[in-house]
């Protein structure tokens, strides 16, 4: 995975949580060394439910700064949020965060929202308690903010939904053997450019597999 990412030379790397199994310091130390080997300068990380176990969110803050972030990279705004709750698998964002998220997404940048838990159900994920408790309110907020891209993790099932003019892209897993059914390890490669006379963004979502081969999943203009 490291070789694939570094060869692709991405502008931004987003990791949507479950960096550890149990949130222990020894696990976090290993993760930090691993993430530091990704040569991309601009990274956004958010914790998952496993990372918040055993007060592991404290180690996350020590090693990766804030669990909530708002970063601008040229023409791209990435807002990362912690949807986890300590020692609880269910995700929740909370009304207290809606205001600053709305403020972060003002402007005309390409807008990316990153969290761990699902915003919409996805196939093969079983019971729908994997979806954020306040998913409806969060989806409405992101829709009103004209967010282009939502990045999620959690159930190791890669999938893409298009809702209104927003892509919701769920990540699989590359490092874990906990895959479901016939799904194999992979990570998402997302390419977005607005090099046209109309100001629209052309967005391509592909999956990168352990052998390095790519599979185009969707391409859309927004």
PETAGI-V284600 format. One record per residue. N is the residue number from 1. PHI is phi in whole degrees, 0 to 359 (NA if undefined). OMEGA is omega in degrees with one decimal (NA if undefined). Layout:
n=(N/N)
phi=(PHI/PHI)
omega=(OMEGA/OMEGA)
This chain:
n=(1/2/3/4/5/6/7/8/9/10/11/12/13/14/15/16/17/18/19/20/21/22/23/24/25/26/27/28/29/30/31/32/33/34/35/36/37/38/39/40/41/42/43/44/45/46/47/48/49/50/51/52/53/54/55/56/57/58/59/60/61/62/63/64/65/66/67/68/69/70/71/72/73/74/75/76/77/78/79/80/81/82/83/84/85/86/87/88/89/90/91/92/93/94/95/96/97/98/99/100/101/102/103/104/105/106/107/108/109/110/111/112/113/114/115/116/117/118/119/120/121/122/123/124/125/126/127/128/129/130/131/132/133/134/135/136/137/138/139/140/141/142/143/144/145/146/147/148/149/150/151/152/153/154/155/156/157/158/159/160/161/162/163/164/165/166/167/168/169/170/171/172/173/174/175/176/177/178/179/180/181/182/183/184/185/186/187/188/189/190/191/192/193/194/195/196/197/198/199/200/201/202/203/204/205/206/207/208/209/210/211/212/213/214/215/216/217/218/219/220/221/222)
phi=(NA/301/297/297/297/293/289/291/53/287/286/219/244/242/243/260/96/58/285/234/268/230/75/281/300/299/294/298/299/294/297/300/296/293/296/295/279/283/282/298/286/262/235/233/236/233/281/254/297/292/290/268/295/53/58/295/300/293/292/301/297/295/266/236/67/282/280/237/212/221/232/246/239/63/267/236/252/241/253/249/230/268/265/273/230/306/61/230/285/292/258/204/257/99/299/295/260/295/297/287/295/301/296/296/263/288/101/249/296/291/251/237/242/239/208/272/283/289/263/224/298/230/299/70/266/77/298/274/283/280/276/311/303/255/301/300/294/293/300/298/299/293/296/293/278/57/292/275/217/245/245/232/226/81/263/63/240/287/199/228/245/248/242/52/244/233/267/252/246/265/270/274/222/249/263/264/272/277/252/247/57/262/286/249/296/192/226/267/247/242/245/227/214/234/276/216/281/259/79/278/258/263/239/241/244/234/251/250/257/306/283/94/282/251/231/290/261/203/221/213/248/222)
omega=(179.4/179.8/-179.9/-178.7/-176.6/176.2/177.9/177.8/-176.0/175.1/-177.2/172.1/178.4/179.3/-169.6/165.9/-169.7/174.8/-176.5/174.7/-173.4/176.7/-177.9/-176.9/-179.4/176.6/-179.7/178.6/177.9/179.2/-178.8/179.0/-179.8/-177.9/179.6/178.8/172.2/-169.4/178.2/-177.5/-174.2/-179.3/173.6/179.7/172.5/-179.7/173.0/-178.7/177.6/-178.7/-179.3/175.9/174.9/-178.5/-179.7/177.2/176.8/176.3/177.5/-179.8/179.8/-172.1/-173.4/177.7/-169.5/172.2/175.2/-176.6/175.8/-174.1/176.7/178.8/-176.9/-179.2/-177.5/172.8/177.8/175.0/177.9/-177.4/175.3/178.9/-176.3/173.2/-174.5/175.0/175.5/-178.0/-177.1/-179.3/-178.7/177.9/173.2/-178.2/-178.0/-180.0/-173.7/-175.7/-177.1/175.3/177.6/179.2/-178.8/-175.2/170.9/-178.6/-172.1/178.4/166.3/-167.4/-177.4/177.7/-175.8/176.1/-177.8/-172.2/-179.8/171.1/176.4/177.9/176.0/-178.7/174.4/-177.1/176.9/-178.7/-171.8/173.1/174.5/-178.9/178.7/-177.7/-179.8/-175.4/-178.6/179.8/-179.8/176.9/178.4/178.5/-177.5/177.5/179.0/178.1/-179.4/175.9/-178.4/-167.6/174.0/-179.5/-178.6/176.7/168.1/-168.7/175.1/-179.9/178.9/-179.0/-179.6/170.4/168.5/-178.9/-172.6/178.5/-175.6/174.5/173.6/-171.4/178.7/-179.8/167.4/173.8/177.1/-173.3/-175.4/174.0/-178.5/176.3/-174.8/176.3/-177.7/179.3/177.7/179.9/177.5/167.0/-175.7/169.9/-178.1/-179.3/-179.0/175.1/178.9/-178.5/174.7/-172.8/-176.0/179.7/178.8/177.3/171.2/-173.5/176.5/175.9/178.1/173.1/177.6/-175.0/-175.8/180.0/-179.6/-179.3/-178.4/174.6/178.1/-179.6/-179.9/174.1/-176.1/175.8/-179.7/NA)
